[in-house]
Amino acid sequence: MSALKITQEQDGAPKREPFDFSTLRFVVHLVTSADGCYYDRESSGSDSDSDNGYNSEEDMLEEDDDPWLKIYYVKIETTDGTRIDQFGYKVIDKSARRISVWMSGGAVTRYYNLAERLHFSERGGSYLEMFGNALWNNNLKKNPKDGNLKEELVTGDRKGTGVFSTELNKGSFAFISDDPQDAKDDFFIRDEYRGRGIATWALKQLFKHNTLKGVRFIFVEPWATRVPQHEDKDAAKEANEGVQLFFRKNGFRRVGQSAYFAYALADKNHPSHRLAIEDDAVLSISSYIL
């Protein structure tokens, strides 16, 4: 199950003096290692190789290593180099939706669609796989070529508010994840900088960044990683709701009754932008893929 660490910019959080955002830098690194992991050369003492975009001394990508997937790692720093924030995200090109076939003995045995690609992507990591399993059709018996959003989230008993529908079946999208495969791939702000609007600022920088050109939707599975989920369920529930409120305040809404939220980046008139926070759907326990 995915997790996302964010600043606790929510009702009841300590309020501090406004931050001077002109002193911040939003630095995006393209992850080019074959294993999909980010290697921080600065932290390891190695020289930066930002000119060619590579951040890893590991094997570079081959042409057939998920050409539809790009992985990015973001650092939020002050102009004097102080690290404040860090998070990662993945961009899935629309070409990942194309249907291809697996052949065995001269016959089609399986269709390769979006969910299948997310499932088998070693670079994408386990949480991208779980995201695919939770939302997208995969080799349905009656219609194996259907790789679209699951019908139960569109018209079924888990459609929730219904603000997200078949429009999610088109185009490129991004996914903010907390996959441990990507070093420090979370949305984490150092304690002394919390409650000053930096996480909201970072999301706004992401929304307009050129790496999201052509992206229609941004997905996230938000819940609090700082609170043990099984030791104190009341505390976990409160913390999770705080994280979700942060994303809702920044325009994200739940997809059906799944664990995932989405932000309509390309369509400012999308119904999700008109849905009040208090009217958003709640999670259905059956949304979890175990």
N, C-alpha and C positions, 0 to 999 in steps of 0.2 A: 504494500500500500504506500502511495506516495506521501511525502510530507514536505512542508514548505515553511522555513523559518522567516519570519518577517518582523519588522518593528511593530511594537504594540501601539500603533496609532489608532486608538479606539476610545470610545467613551470610557472615562474613568482612568485613562492612562495619564501619567504625570505630564504636565505641560511645561515646556521649557521655552527659552527665548527663541524667536524665529531664527532660522539659519540663513547665512548669506550664501545663497546658491551660486553666486558668481565665482565663489572660490572652489567649486567642485568640477571634477572632470569625469565624464562618462566614457570609459575606455572599453572598447569591445575587441575581443580576441577571437579569431576563427580557429577552432580546434581542428588540427589537421593530422593528428595521430591516428594510426590504423585502429587502435583500441578505443577511440572515442574519448580518451581521458585528457584532461588539461594538465600541462606540466608548467609550473610557474618558474621560469628561468631566473627571474629576479630573486625569488625566495631561495632558490637553490644556488645562487651565486653565479649562474651562467649568464652570458651576454644575451641581450634581447635580440631577436631576429625579426623585428616588426616590419622591416622593409618588404620582405617577401610574404608576410602574413603567417609564417609558420611559428608555432609556439612550442614545438616538441622535437626532441631528437630521436623519437621513436620512428618506426617505419612510416613513411608517408603513404597517403592513400593510393590505392590502385584505382583504375577507371571504373571497375565494377564493384567497388566498395560502397554500396548504397548511394549512387549518384544523386538520388532524390533527397538526401538528408544533409543538412549543414548544422553543425553544433557550434554554439558561441558561449564564451565565458566573459562576464562583465565585471569590471572593477570600478567602484566609485571611490575616487581619491580627491584629496584637496590638492591645490596647486603646488603645495610643498611636498607632496608625495605620501601623505598620511592616508592609509587605507581605512575607509569607513564602511563600505558595503561591498558585497559580492553576490553574484547569482549567475545561473546559467540558463540557457534556453536552446531549443532546437527548432529549426525551420524545416517543415516537410513540404517539398514541392508538389504541385498538383500532379506531376507525372507518376507519383506513387499510387495514384488511384487507378491507373490503367490496368485492365484485365489481361493477364497472360495465362498460359496453361502449362501444366506439368504433364509430360507424356511418359507412358510406360507401356512397353509392348505394342507400340503403335496406337495406343488409345489414351484419351485424356483421363487422367486420374484425379486431378485437383486443379482448382483455379487459384492463381496468384493475384490477390487484390490488396487493398490498403491494409486491412487487419493482418493479412498474412505477411506482408512486408514488415510491418511494425513488430510482429511476433518474432520473425527470424533475423531481425537486424541486431547484429552483435554490437555495433557502434551505438545504436539507439538505447540500449540498456533495458533493464527489466521493467521500469516504470512506463516506458513507451510501449512495451509489450502489453502491460496491464491496461493502459489507456485504450489500446486497440481492441483488446478483448471486451472491455466494458461498453464501448460505444458503437462499434462497427460490425456489420454482418460479415460472416466468414464461411463460405462454402455451404450455404443453406441447402437443405435437401431438395426443396421444391424449386429453388432458383439459385444455383451455385454461383452464378455470375454476379449476383447482387452484393456489392461491397459497400453499400450505403449505410447511413445511420440506422440503428436498429429500430424496427417499426414500433416497438413498445415505448420508445422515447418520442415518437412522432404522433401516433394516434392511440397508442395502447394505454395501459393502466399506470404507466410511469412517465407520461408525457409532461407532468407537472403543470407549469403555467402555459406551456405551448409556445413560448416566445422564440424558441429555437426549433427549426423544422428541417425540411429538405434542403434549405440553402446551405446547410453544413456539408452537403455532399459535393460541393463544387469548390475548386480552387485550392490554393496553397494555404497552409495554416502554421501556426507556431505553438510550441508547448513549453511552458515553464515547468521544470521538473526538479526533483530532489533525488535524483538517481545517484547512489554512492559511487557508481562507476565514474562519474565526473567529479574530480576532486573539488570539494567545497561547493558543489553545485546546489546552492540554496539561496534564499533571499534573506540575508543575515546582516544586521546592522549592529555595530559595536554599542555596548550598553550606554556609554557616555554621549552617544549621538542620537539616541532614540527619542521619540516624541517631538521631533522638530520638523517633521514633514519631508524628511529625506527619502523615505521609501516611496511616497507619492510622487516626488520629483523624479525619482529614478524610473518609475513606470511611465511617466509622461515622456521622458527621454527615449525610452524603449519604443513607445507608440510611434514616434516620428523618425526612428532610426532607419537608415537606408537598407539595413539587412532585412527589414520587414517589407520591403517594396514588393507589391503583389500579394501580400498575405491578407486574407480576408478575416480570419478569426484567430484569436489567441486563447489557448486553453490552459487551465491550471487546476490542480487538485489541492485546495488549501486546507491545511490543518496544522496545529501547533506541535512542533517537534520537541520543544523544551519541556513539555509536561508529559510524564509517563502516562500512556493511554489506559493502562489497566490497573495502576496502583490507586489512583484517586479519580474515579470516573466523573465526579462533580467538577473537580478542578479542570480535568481534561475537556469536559463539555464547555465550560466557560471560556477556556483558552481557545478552543477550536472555533467557537462562535466569534471571538474577537478577531481571529485571523480572517474568517470569512467576511466579517463586517468590513474589514480593511479593503478587501477586493471588491465587495459590493459598492462601497463608497467611490471606488475608482471605475465603476461601470461594468463590472463583471456580474453575470447572472448564471444561475444553475441551469445545466442542460438536462431537461426532463427532471427526474428525481434521482439522477446519478450523483456520484461524488465529485463530478467535474463541473467547473464554471467555464464560461466563455465570454470573450469580449469581442463585439463586432467592430473590428478596426476599420474596415473599408466602407461601411454603410452607417453613416451618422443618423440615418432615419430608421435604423433597424428597431423593431418592436422592443427589444431588450433595453434600449436606451430610455424608453418611456415607462418601463416597469419600476414602480416604487420599490425601494429596498425591503420594506415590510411585507410586500406582496410576493416576494420571490419564493420559489418552491423549497420544500424541505427534502432532506435525504431519505430515500427509501433503502432500508437495510439490504434488500435484495439487489441493490446496485453494486454491492461489493462482489468482486470475482475472487473466490478463494482458491 
